[in-house]
Amino acid sequence: MQEFFSNNFNIVPHAIALAAAYLLALPIGWNREKGERSAGIRTFPLVALASCGFIQAAE
């Protein structure tokens, strides 16, 4: 149990990866929003953040 609560956790690389996922998905969402498709500016970045966070949690 001691290993689970170690003080070695650094949140900066995770925050950078989440920000990169958001920024990379934003133009796709913007393009789909301009094309008046069902998934747009809110959906694509949200899905990108969720999938990036899920992968980080699995690591």
N, C-alpha and C positions, 0 to 999 in steps of 0.2 A: 504494500500500500504506500510505502514511502516513495517509491519510484513514480507513482501516479501523480503525486502532489509536489513534484520537484519545482524548484525556483528557476529552472533554466529556460522557461518558456519566453520566447521573444515574439511579440505580436507584429512587429514592423514588417517582416517578409510576407506575412499573411495579409496584412492590410494593403501592401503594394500589389500583391497578386489579385486581390479583390478589386482594387481600383483599376488595374489593367484589364480585367475581365469586363468591368463596366464600360470602360472607355472603348474597348474593341467592339463591344456589342451595340454601342450607341449609334454609330453610323448606319448599321443594318436596320435598327429600329426606326431611325429617322427616314430612311429610304422607303421602308414599308408603310410608314405613316403618310408620307407624301403620296404614295400610290393607293391610299385608302383601302388597305388590306386589313384583315381582322386583327392580326398581331402587329403591334407597332412600337412606339417609343417607350411605352411602359413595360411591355411584356418581354421584349428581347433582353434588355439589361437585367431585369429581375431574374430571368431564367439563367443568364450567364453568372450572376452572383450566386445563385443557389447551387448551380452545378460546380462552380469553383469552390465554394464552401464545403460541399459534400466531398469533393476530392481531397481537400485539405484535412477534413475530419477523418477520412479513411486512411490517410498517411500516418 
